[in-house]
Amino acid sequence: GRCAVIGAPDWTPNARHALPASSPVEFRHFKIEEEAAAWEWLAARPTGEEATAAPERK
């Protein structure tokens, strides 16, 4: 699976060390202005009333 972290602080290095090396979870940090790219990388869409549209999954 994938986990996108958006905004500060970037805690992805700590998260990687908390999981076994064989863990299938891939972490990636995005700046707050890169939220759309994060959703695209996840191949997902946000939920909720305040969410912005994400690209369709291809």
mmCIF file of the N, C-alpha and C atoms, coordinates in Angstrom:
data_MODEL
# 
_entry.id   MODEL 
# 
loop_
_atom_site.group_PDB 
_atom_site.id 
_atom_site.type_symbol 
_atom_site.label_atom_id 
_atom_site.label_alt_id 
_atom_site.label_comp_id 
_atom_site.label_asym_id 
_atom_site.label_entity_id 
_atom_site.label_seq_id 
_atom_site.pdbx_PDB_ins_code 
_atom_site.Cartn_x 
_atom_site.Cartn_y 
_atom_site.Cartn_z 
_atom_site.occupancy 
_atom_site.B_iso_or_equiv 
_atom_site.pdbx_formal_charge 
_atom_site.auth_seq_id 
_atom_site.auth_comp_id 
_atom_site.auth_asym_id 
_atom_site.auth_atom_id 
_atom_site.pdbx_PDB_model_num 
ATOM 1   N N  . GLY A 1 1  ? 0.808   -1.178 0.000   1.00 0.00 ? 1  GLY A N  1 
ATOM 2   C CA . GLY A 1 1  ? 0.000   0.000  0.000   1.00 0.00 ? 1  GLY A CA 1 
ATOM 3   C C  . GLY A 1 1  ? 0.856   1.248  0.000   1.00 0.00 ? 1  GLY A C  1 
ATOM 4   N N  . ARG A 1 2  ? 0.187   2.361  -0.123  1.00 0.00 ? 2  ARG A N  1 
ATOM 5   C CA . ARG A 1 2  ? 0.854   3.653  -0.148  1.00 0.00 ? 2  ARG A CA 1 
ATOM 6   C C  . ARG A 1 2  ? 0.277   4.575  0.916   1.00 0.00 ? 2  ARG A C  1 
ATOM 7   N N  . CYS A 1 3  ? 1.134   5.430  1.449   1.00 0.00 ? 3  CYS A N  1 
ATOM 8   C CA . CYS A 1 3  ? 0.720   6.427  2.425   1.00 0.00 ? 3  CYS A CA 1 
ATOM 9   C C  . CYS A 1 3  ? 1.335   7.761  2.018   1.00 0.00 ? 3  CYS A C  1 
ATOM 10  N N  . ALA A 1 4  ? 0.490   8.734  1.722   1.00 0.00 ? 4  ALA A N  1 
ATOM 11  C CA . ALA A 1 4  ? 0.957   10.072 1.361   1.00 0.00 ? 4  ALA A CA 1 
ATOM 12  C C  . ALA A 1 4  ? 0.867   10.979 2.579   1.00 0.00 ? 4  ALA A C  1 
ATOM 13  N N  . VAL A 1 5  ? 1.944   11.688 2.848   1.00 0.00 ? 5  VAL A N  1 
ATOM 14  C CA . VAL A 1 5  ? 1.986   12.661 3.932   1.00 0.00 ? 5  VAL A CA 1 
ATOM 15  C C  . VAL A 1 5  ? 2.026   14.037 3.283   1.00 0.00 ? 5  VAL A C  1 
ATOM 16  N N  . ILE A 1 6  ? 1.064   14.887 3.640   1.00 0.00 ? 6  ILE A N  1 
ATOM 17  C CA . ILE A 1 6  ? 0.976   16.208 3.025   1.00 0.00 ? 6  ILE A CA 1 
ATOM 18  C C  . ILE A 1 6  ? 1.234   17.269 4.081   1.00 0.00 ? 6  ILE A C  1 
ATOM 19  N N  . GLY A 1 7  ? 2.161   18.176 3.794   1.00 0.00 ? 7  GLY A N  1 
ATOM 20  C CA . GLY A 1 7  ? 2.461   19.276 4.701   1.00 0.00 ? 7  GLY A CA 1 
ATOM 21  C C  . GLY A 1 7  ? 3.581   18.937 5.666   1.00 0.00 ? 7  GLY A C  1 
ATOM 22  N N  . ALA A 1 8  ? 3.801   19.851 6.583   1.00 0.00 ? 8  ALA A N  1 
ATOM 23  C CA . ALA A 1 8  ? 4.884   19.699 7.546   1.00 0.00 ? 8  ALA A CA 1 
ATOM 24  C C  . ALA A 1 8  ? 4.329   19.183 8.868   1.00 0.00 ? 8  ALA A C  1 
ATOM 25  N N  . PRO A 1 9  ? 5.102   18.504 9.622   1.00 0.00 ? 9  PRO A N  1 
ATOM 26  C CA . PRO A 1 9  ? 6.458   18.057 9.328   1.00 0.00 ? 9  PRO A CA 1 
ATOM 27  C C  . PRO A 1 9  ? 6.454   16.774 8.501   1.00 0.00 ? 9  PRO A C  1 
ATOM 28  N N  . ASP A 1 10 ? 7.582   16.503 7.884   1.00 0.00 ? 10 ASP A N  1 
ATOM 29  C CA . ASP A 1 10 ? 7.728   15.265 7.116   1.00 0.00 ? 10 ASP A CA 1 
ATOM 30  C C  . ASP A 1 10 ? 8.163   14.160 8.078   1.00 0.00 ? 10 ASP A C  1 
ATOM 31  N N  . TRP A 1 11 ? 7.217   13.347 8.504   1.00 0.00 ? 11 TRP A N  1 
ATOM 32  C CA . TRP A 1 11 ? 7.523   12.266 9.450   1.00 0.00 ? 11 TRP A CA 1 
ATOM 33  C C  . TRP A 1 11 ? 7.727   10.928 8.751   1.00 0.00 ? 11 TRP A C  1 
ATOM 34  N N  . THR A 1 12 ? 7.796   10.929 7.411   1.00 0.00 ? 12 THR A N  1 
ATOM 35  C CA . THR A 1 12 ? 7.931   9.655  6.697   1.00 0.00 ? 12 THR A CA 1 
ATOM 36  C C  . THR A 1 12 ? 9.199   8.881  7.054   1.00 0.00 ? 12 THR A C  1 
ATOM 37  N N  . PRO A 1 13 ? 10.361  9.530  7.282   1.00 0.00 ? 13 PRO A N  1 
ATOM 38  C CA . PRO A 1 13 ? 11.529  8.724  7.675   1.00 0.00 ? 13 PRO A CA 1 
ATOM 39  C C  . PRO A 1 13 ? 11.297  7.962  8.979   1.00 0.00 ? 13 PRO A C  1 
ATOM 40  N N  . ASN A 1 14 ? 10.634  8.592  9.945   1.00 0.00 ? 14 ASN A N  1 
ATOM 41  C CA . ASN A 1 14 ? 10.347  7.919  11.216  1.00 0.00 ? 14 ASN A CA 1 
ATOM 42  C C  . ASN A 1 14 ? 9.366   6.775  11.017  1.00 0.00 ? 14 ASN A C  1 
ATOM 43  N N  . ALA A 1 15 ? 8.394   6.965  10.162  1.00 0.00 ? 15 ALA A N  1 
ATOM 44  C CA . ALA A 1 15 ? 7.398   5.918  9.908   1.00 0.00 ? 15 ALA A CA 1 
ATOM 45  C C  . ALA A 1 15 ? 8.055   4.700  9.269   1.00 0.00 ? 15 ALA A C  1 
ATOM 46  N N  . ARG A 1 16 ? 8.985   4.931  8.366   1.00 0.00 ? 16 ARG A N  1 
ATOM 47  C CA . ARG A 1 16 ? 9.680   3.811  7.714   1.00 0.00 ? 16 ARG A CA 1 
ATOM 48  C C  . ARG A 1 16 ? 10.438  2.970  8.736   1.00 0.00 ? 16 ARG A C  1 
ATOM 49  N N  . HIS A 1 17 ? 11.049  3.635  9.714   1.00 0.00 ? 17 HIS A N  1 
ATOM 50  C CA . HIS A 1 17 ? 11.821  2.918  10.732  1.00 0.00 ? 17 HIS A CA 1 
ATOM 51  C C  . HIS A 1 17 ? 10.926  2.202  11.736  1.00 0.00 ? 17 HIS A C  1 
ATOM 52  N N  . ALA A 1 18 ? 9.682   2.607  11.834  1.00 0.00 ? 18 ALA A N  1 
ATOM 53  C CA . ALA A 1 18 ? 8.756   1.981  12.779  1.00 0.00 ? 18 ALA A CA 1 
ATOM 54  C C  . ALA A 1 18 ? 8.186   0.672  12.243  1.00 0.00 ? 18 ALA A C  1 
ATOM 55  N N  . LEU A 1 19 ? 8.304   0.472  10.939  1.00 0.00 ? 19 LEU A N  1 
ATOM 56  C CA . LEU A 1 19 ? 7.768   -0.740 10.312  1.00 0.00 ? 19 LEU A CA 1 
ATOM 57  C C  . LEU A 1 19 ? 8.900   -1.681 9.926   1.00 0.00 ? 19 LEU A C  1 
ATOM 58  N N  . PRO A 1 20 ? 8.623   -2.962 9.840   1.00 0.00 ? 20 PRO A N  1 
ATOM 59  C CA . PRO A 1 20 ? 9.647   -3.905 9.375   1.00 0.00 ? 20 PRO A CA 1 
ATOM 60  C C  . PRO A 1 20 ? 10.087  -3.563 7.952   1.00 0.00 ? 20 PRO A C  1 
ATOM 61  N N  . ALA A 1 21 ? 11.329  -3.867 7.633   1.00 0.00 ? 21 ALA A N  1 
ATOM 62  C CA . ALA A 1 21 ? 11.859  -3.589 6.295   1.00 0.00 ? 21 ALA A CA 1 
ATOM 63  C C  . ALA A 1 21 ? 11.038  -4.278 5.214   1.00 0.00 ? 21 ALA A C  1 
ATOM 64  N N  . SER A 1 22 ? 10.422  -5.380 5.556   1.00 0.00 ? 22 SER A N  1 
ATOM 65  C CA . SER A 1 22 ? 9.632   -6.129 4.577   1.00 0.00 ? 22 SER A CA 1 
ATOM 66  C C  . SER A 1 22 ? 8.210   -5.584 4.419   1.00 0.00 ? 22 SER A C  1 
ATOM 67  N N  . SER A 1 23 ? 7.883   -4.519 5.136   1.00 0.00 ? 23 SER A N  1 
ATOM 68  C CA . SER A 1 23 ? 6.533   -3.955 5.076   1.00 0.00 ? 23 SER A CA 1 
ATOM 69  C C  . SER A 1 23 ? 6.218   -3.469 3.664   1.00 0.00 ? 23 SER A C  1 
ATOM 70  N N  . PRO A 1 24 ? 5.021   -3.768 3.171   1.00 0.00 ? 24 PRO A N  1 
ATOM 71  C CA . PRO A 1 24 ? 4.657   -3.364 1.815   1.00 0.00 ? 24 PRO A CA 1 
ATOM 72  C C  . PRO A 1 24 ? 4.177   -1.911 1.721   1.00 0.00 ? 24 PRO A C  1 
ATOM 73  N N  . VAL A 1 25 ? 4.258   -1.146 2.812   1.00 0.00 ? 25 VAL A N  1 
ATOM 74  C CA . VAL A 1 25 ? 3.777   0.235  2.799   1.00 0.00 ? 25 VAL A CA 1 
ATOM 75  C C  . VAL A 1 25 ? 4.861   1.164  2.258   1.00 0.00 ? 25 VAL A C  1 
ATOM 76  N N  . GLU A 1 26 ? 4.495   1.945  1.251   1.00 0.00 ? 26 GLU A N  1 
ATOM 77  C CA . GLU A 1 26 ? 5.394   2.925  0.652   1.00 0.00 ? 26 GLU A CA 1 
ATOM 78  C C  . GLU A 1 26 ? 4.940   4.313  1.104   1.00 0.00 ? 26 GLU A C  1 
ATOM 79  N N  . PHE A 1 27 ? 5.848   5.068  1.712   1.00 0.00 ? 27 PHE A N  1 
ATOM 80  C CA . PHE A 1 27 ? 5.543   6.412  2.182   1.00 0.00 ? 27 PHE A CA 1 
ATOM 81  C C  . PHE A 1 27 ? 6.147   7.438  1.237   1.00 0.00 ? 27 PHE A C  1 
ATOM 82  N N  . ARG A 1 28 ? 5.428   8.549  1.064   1.00 0.00 ? 28 ARG A N  1 
ATOM 83  C CA . ARG A 1 28 ? 5.964   9.652  0.265   1.00 0.00 ? 28 ARG A CA 1 
ATOM 84  C C  . ARG A 1 28 ? 5.435   10.965 0.833   1.00 0.00 ? 28 ARG A C  1 
ATOM 85  N N  . HIS A 1 29 ? 6.324   11.945 0.944   1.00 0.00 ? 29 HIS A N  1 
ATOM 86  C CA . HIS A 1 29 ? 5.963   13.261 1.472   1.00 0.00 ? 29 HIS A CA 1 
ATOM 87  C C  . HIS A 1 29 ? 5.694   14.229 0.327   1.00 0.00 ? 29 HIS A C  1 
ATOM 88  N N  . PHE A 1 30 ? 4.662   15.044 0.500   1.00 0.00 ? 30 PHE A N  1 
ATOM 89  C CA . PHE A 1 30 ? 4.300   16.076 -0.467  1.00 0.00 ? 30 PHE A CA 1 
ATOM 90  C C  . PHE A 1 30 ? 4.162   17.405 0.262   1.00 0.00 ? 30 PHE A C  1 
ATOM 91  N N  . LYS A 1 31 ? 4.577   18.482 -0.378  1.00 0.00 ? 31 LYS A N  1 
ATOM 92  C CA . LYS A 1 31 ? 4.338   19.818 0.163   1.00 0.00 ? 31 LYS A CA 1 
ATOM 93  C C  . LYS A 1 31 ? 2.844   20.092 0.089   1.00 0.00 ? 31 LYS A C  1 
ATOM 94  N N  . ILE A 1 32 ? 2.363   21.022 0.901   1.00 0.00 ? 32 ILE A N  1 
ATOM 95  C CA . ILE A 1 32 ? 0.937   21.315 0.956   1.00 0.00 ? 32 ILE A CA 1 
ATOM 96  C C  . ILE A 1 32 ? 0.395   21.708 -0.419  1.00 0.00 ? 32 ILE A C  1 
ATOM 97  N N  . GLU A 1 33 ? 1.189   22.414 -1.198  1.00 0.00 ? 33 GLU A N  1 
ATOM 98  C CA . GLU A 1 33 ? 0.745   22.823 -2.532  1.00 0.00 ? 33 GLU A CA 1 
ATOM 99  C C  . GLU A 1 33 ? 0.771   21.671 -3.538  1.00 0.00 ? 33 GLU A C  1 
ATOM 100 N N  . GLU A 1 34 ? 1.246   20.518 -3.135  1.00 0.00 ? 34 GLU A N  1 
ATOM 101 C CA . GLU A 1 34 ? 1.300   19.335 -3.997  1.00 0.00 ? 34 GLU A CA 1 
ATOM 102 C C  . GLU A 1 34 ? 0.204   18.321 -3.668  1.00 0.00 ? 34 GLU A C  1 
ATOM 103 N N  . GLU A 1 35 ? -0.856  18.763 -3.019  1.00 0.00 ? 35 GLU A N  1 
ATOM 104 C CA . GLU A 1 35 ? -1.917  17.844 -2.612  1.00 0.00 ? 35 GLU A CA 1 
ATOM 105 C C  . GLU A 1 35 ? -2.493  17.064 -3.794  1.00 0.00 ? 35 GLU A C  1 
ATOM 106 N N  . ALA A 1 36 ? -2.727  17.733 -4.911  1.00 0.00 ? 36 ALA A N  1 
ATOM 107 C CA . ALA A 1 36 ? -3.286  17.046 -6.084  1.00 0.00 ? 36 ALA A CA 1 
ATOM 108 C C  . ALA A 1 36 ? -2.347  15.940 -6.558  1.00 0.00 ? 36 ALA A C  1 
ATOM 109 N N  . ALA A 1 37 ? -1.051  16.196 -6.518  1.00 0.00 ? 37 ALA A N  1 
ATOM 110 C CA . ALA A 1 37 ? -0.071  15.178 -6.913  1.00 0.00 ? 37 ALA A CA 1 
ATOM 111 C C  . ALA A 1 37 ? -0.100  13.997 -5.951  1.00 0.00 ? 37 ALA A C  1 
ATOM 112 N N  . ALA A 1 38 ? -0.322  14.272 -4.678  1.00 0.00 ? 38 ALA A N  1 
ATOM 113 C CA . ALA A 1 38 ? -0.410  13.193 -3.689  1.00 0.00 ? 38 ALA A CA 1 
ATOM 114 C C  . ALA A 1 38 ? -1.593  12.290 -3.992  1.00 0.00 ? 38 ALA A C  1 
ATOM 115 N N  . TRP A 1 39 ? -2.750  12.872 -4.276  1.00 0.00 ? 39 TRP A N  1 
ATOM 116 C CA . TRP A 1 39 ? -3.929  12.066 -4.615  1.00 0.00 ? 39 TRP A CA 1 
ATOM 117 C C  . TRP A 1 39 ? -3.688  11.265 -5.886  1.00 0.00 ? 39 TRP A C  1 
ATOM 118 N N  . GLU A 1 40 ? -3.016  11.866 -6.854  1.00 0.00 ? 40 GLU A N  1 
ATOM 119 C CA . GLU A 1 40 ? -2.711  11.145 -8.095  1.00 0.00 ? 40 GLU A CA 1 
ATOM 120 C C  . GLU A 1 40 ? -1.791  9.965  -7.808  1.00 0.00 ? 40 GLU A C  1 
ATOM 121 N N  . TRP A 1 41 ? -0.770  10.174 -6.983  1.00 0.00 ? 41 TRP A N  1 
ATOM 122 C CA . TRP A 1 41 ? 0.164   9.108  -6.627  1.00 0.00 ? 41 TRP A CA 1 
ATOM 123 C C  . TRP A 1 41 ? -0.555  7.972  -5.915  1.00 0.00 ? 41 TRP A C  1 
ATOM 124 N N  . LEU A 1 42 ? -1.527  8.325  -5.080  1.00 0.00 ? 42 LEU A N  1 
ATOM 125 C CA . LEU A 1 42 ? -2.313  7.309  -4.380  1.00 0.00 ? 42 LEU A CA 1 
ATOM 126 C C  . LEU A 1 42 ? -3.334  6.623  -5.283  1.00 0.00 ? 42 LEU A C  1 
ATOM 127 N N  . ALA A 1 43 ? -3.597  7.209  -6.444  1.00 0.00 ? 43 ALA A N  1 
ATOM 128 C CA . ALA A 1 43 ? -4.660  6.726  -7.339  1.00 0.00 ? 43 ALA A CA 1 
ATOM 129 C C  . ALA A 1 43 ? -5.977  6.674  -6.566  1.00 0.00 ? 43 ALA A C  1 
ATOM 130 N N  . ALA A 1 44 ? -6.233  7.754  -5.819  1.00 0.00 ? 44 ALA A N  1 
ATOM 131 C CA . ALA A 1 44 ? -7.423  7.824  -4.969  1.00 0.00 ? 44 ALA A CA 1 
ATOM 132 C C  . ALA A 1 44 ? -8.045  9.204  -5.079  1.00 0.00 ? 44 ALA A C  1 
ATOM 133 N N  . ARG A 1 45 ? -9.198  9.345  -4.442  1.00 0.00 ? 45 ARG A N  1 
ATOM 134 C CA . ARG A 1 45 ? -9.900  10.623 -4.414  1.00 0.00 ? 45 ARG A CA 1 
ATOM 135 C C  . ARG A 1 45 ? -10.208 10.970 -2.966  1.00 0.00 ? 45 ARG A C  1 
ATOM 136 N N  . PRO A 1 46 ? -10.198 12.260 -2.653  1.00 0.00 ? 46 PRO A N  1 
ATOM 137 C CA . PRO A 1 46 ? -10.561 12.662 -1.295  1.00 0.00 ? 46 PRO A CA 1 
ATOM 138 C C  . PRO A 1 46 ? -12.051 12.468 -1.049  1.00 0.00 ? 46 PRO A C  1 
ATOM 139 N N  . THR A 1 47 ? -12.418 12.379 0.213   1.00 0.00 ? 47 THR A N  1 
ATOM 140 C CA . THR A 1 47 ? -13.829 12.281 0.585   1.00 0.00 ? 47 THR A CA 1 
ATOM 141 C C  . THR A 1 47 ? -14.183 13.461 1.465   1.00 0.00 ? 47 THR A C  1 
ATOM 142 N N  . GLY A 1 48 ? -15.447 13.750 1.584   1.00 0.00 ? 48 GLY A N  1 
ATOM 143 C CA . GLY A 1 48 ? -15.889 14.846 2.441   1.00 0.00 ? 48 GLY A CA 1 
ATOM 144 C C  . GLY A 1 48 ? -16.299 16.062 1.639   1.00 0.00 ? 48 GLY A C  1 
ATOM 145 N N  . GLU A 1 49 ? -17.011 16.942 2.289   1.00 0.00 ? 49 GLU A N  1 
ATOM 146 C CA . GLU A 1 49 ? -17.551 18.120 1.620   1.00 0.00 ? 49 GLU A CA 1 
ATOM 147 C C  . GLU A 1 49 ? -16.486 19.115 1.196   1.00 0.00 ? 49 GLU A C  1 
ATOM 148 N N  . GLU A 1 50 ? -15.399 19.218 1.937   1.00 0.00 ? 50 GLU A N  1 
ATOM 149 C CA . GLU A 1 50 ? -14.381 20.213 1.642   1.00 0.00 ? 50 GLU A CA 1 
ATOM 150 C C  . GLU A 1 50 ? -13.291 19.692 0.715   1.00 0.00 ? 50 GLU A C  1 
ATOM 151 N N  . ALA A 1 51 ? -13.407 18.479 0.269   1.00 0.00 ? 51 ALA A N  1 
ATOM 152 C CA . ALA A 1 51 ? -12.365 17.877 -0.562  1.00 0.00 ? 51 ALA A CA 1 
ATOM 153 C C  . ALA A 1 51 ? -12.386 18.465 -1.963  1.00 0.00 ? 51 ALA A C  1 
ATOM 154 N N  . THR A 1 52 ? -11.201 18.517 -2.553  1.00 0.00 ? 52 THR A N  1 
ATOM 155 C CA . THR A 1 52 ? -11.088 18.966 -3.935  1.00 0.00 ? 52 THR A CA 1 
ATOM 156 C C  . THR A 1 52 ? -11.094 17.752 -4.844  1.00 0.00 ? 52 THR A C  1 
ATOM 157 N N  . ALA A 1 53 ? -11.414 17.974 -6.093  1.00 0.00 ? 53 ALA A N  1 
ATOM 158 C CA . ALA A 1 53 ? -11.489 16.865 -7.048  1.00 0.00 ? 53 ALA A CA 1 
ATOM 159 C C  . ALA A 1 53 ? -10.099 16.324 -7.334  1.00 0.00 ? 53 ALA A C  1 
ATOM 160 N N  . ALA A 1 54 ? -10.001 15.032 -7.458  1.00 0.00 ? 54 ALA A N  1 
ATOM 161 C CA . ALA A 1 54 ? -8.750  14.367 -7.816  1.00 0.00 ? 54 ALA A CA 1 
ATOM 162 C C  . ALA A 1 54 ? -8.909  13.768 -9.204  1.00 0.00 ? 54 ALA A C  1 
ATOM 163 N N  . PRO A 1 55 ? -7.798  13.541 -9.895  1.00 0.00 ? 55 PRO A N  1 
ATOM 164 C CA . PRO A 1 55 ? -7.888  12.940 -11.229 1.00 0.00 ? 55 PRO A CA 1 
ATOM 165 C C  . PRO A 1 55 ? -8.520  11.554 -11.169 1.00 0.00 ? 55 PRO A C  1 
ATOM 166 N N  . GLU A 1 56 ? -9.192  11.189 -12.213 1.00 0.00 ? 56 GLU A N  1 
ATOM 167 C CA . GLU A 1 56 ? -9.778  9.852  -12.307 1.00 0.00 ? 56 GLU A CA 1 
ATOM 168 C C  . GLU A 1 56 ? -8.675  8.809  -12.330 1.00 0.00 ? 56 GLU A C  1 
ATOM 169 N N  . ARG A 1 57 ? -8.916  7.682  -11.722 1.00 0.00 ? 57 ARG A N  1 
ATOM 170 C CA . ARG A 1 57 ? -7.961  6.570  -11.728 1.00 0.00 ? 57 ARG A CA 1 
ATOM 171 C C  . ARG A 1 57 ? -7.930  5.956  -13.112 1.00 0.00 ? 57 ARG A C  1 
ATOM 172 N N  . LYS A 1 58 ? -6.739  5.745  -13.628 1.00 0.00 ? 58 LYS A N  1 
ATOM 173 C CA . LYS A 1 58 ? -6.584  5.188  -14.983 1.00 0.00 ? 58 LYS A CA 1 
ATOM 174 C C  . LYS A 1 58 ? -6.225  3.739  -14.941 1.00 0.00 ? 58 LYS A C  1 
# 
